[in-house]
Amino acid sequence: MAAGIDDIAIYIPRLYIDAADFADNRGLDPVKLQKGLGVSQMAIVDSNQDPACLAANACLRIMQKNKLSPDDIGRLYVSTESAFDESKAMNSYVIGMLEQVYGQGAFEHCGGVETKFACVSGSYALYDNANWIRADEADGKAALVVVSDIAKYDMGSSGEMTQGAGAVVMLLNDDPRLLAFDPKVTSTSIKDEYDFYRPFGKETPIVHGQYSNLLYMIQVRKALEAYKRKVVSSGLIKMEAGETILDHMDYINMHLPYSNMGKKALAYLVRHEWRQLPRWKNILKEIGMDEPIPKDPRGTIESVLGDEEFMAKDHEFTKLFTKTQAYQEVYESKLSSSLIASTMIGNLYTASLYLGFRSSLEFEYQKGIDLEGKRVGFGSYGSGSSAMVFSGVVQPAYKEMVKDMNLEAEIGDRKRLTWDEYEELHENKLSPEESMVHSKKEFVLVHVNTEKESRGERRYIFNE
Ligand code: CAA
């Protein structure tokens, strides 16, 4: 039985901090954000928003757009790394909000859990729900997988340049109009690591930035190796001599903590794949330098990052590699459109990869490219750490879904925050009633209880 993504919807908060204002107030070169990281604007949540209401707003959009009733939905999964409760799943809050619109008890038949594994958990949720459909357990119903996060870092930290917020929801069923997942090829890697984590009670993560960048690429590469073995053994793809698996992916979507991380990760994967192939000789000729090798043959992340001479040479080599015509073609045709939304919105943690997929569909379609039958590869990464690589094929009915996609219209009018407003929001100085945007037809947070017996209870309303 087929399983895949039938439709996708987003909800992005309408406040943002502009990269130029950010750089100005932090004494940074704006070019570092805009060109170095690929960050132009970062979406920031209002004082009456939390990850649960971002998720509920995205779910309401996809249900209304597709005229779905709660009876059409058999499972609702929420994936997040911005949880605010150690026990009560974010699903309950989302269901509670949706039932304000669809009626109390309307979703009581619907199962689901909150999943956690940093930014990769949404991919596990997609995989588990696709398998629920493939196993014929769905009884004709669809699943909603919603990925929702607020990427918030400490004031003045290097991560603060890579913030953002938003939710993406995917409707999964057995006759998907957008993308059918390739069966039996999803591959993972996993390792106990401390590259990025958020201990109990801490609102912002502890991050080892450069370590996390390298670990992301290593872990995704490991998952890609496993994926390669599976596509060949399952017969999904016939590999000819001199080819790489990436030649068989028309599009490659990567996890995007900031848009240039997608570029970095693609360059890393392509470089490792091409190194084994006859084409590498010509690439080296064009680059005009040998590929650097780290001093320590063990090649641990610590030894590689500590080898300053190697890191500098490798950086130079990578820059030259990404300028080669062959790499530029791969970058332009397979990745570039997926980065546009990330540049405008910022980091969405679990939702970043899927915002990238959504961005790729819209902007490739606008180029007039026929996407039917194109294979899309996904490189998902979650700190701590695990990676997942999987793929799917764009379905004949995709046009019906993609032709009306309009990122700017879906975000809506945005308010550019002043630095003082940004600081007030970041430091949680405003109460829900002091929100900056007064939105209609949306769920908002109105109260978080602080009394001993009901501490942490949250109340939401649907703004008519
Ligand atoms: N003009 C143009 N470019 C400039 C520049 C300038 N003035 N100054 C620096 N740059 C370039 C640098 O050359 C670099 O480009 P390359 O990567 O191509 O070399 C880029 O801008 C970034 O500069 P730095 O590497 O010096 O930046 P940094 O160390 O200060 O911070 C960061 C970058 C480590 C990503 C930091 O923002 C951070 O810690 N972010 C949070 C962690 C993160 O996002 N990790 C990603 C992998 S883990 C993950 O993916 C999970 C998740 O969602 C968080």
Residues whose N, C-alpha, C, O or C-beta is under 5 A from the ligand:
A	BS01	CAA	D29 V31 K32 K35 G36 L37 C119 S158 G159 M161 T162 V207 G209 Q210 S212 N213 Y216 P257 Y349 S383
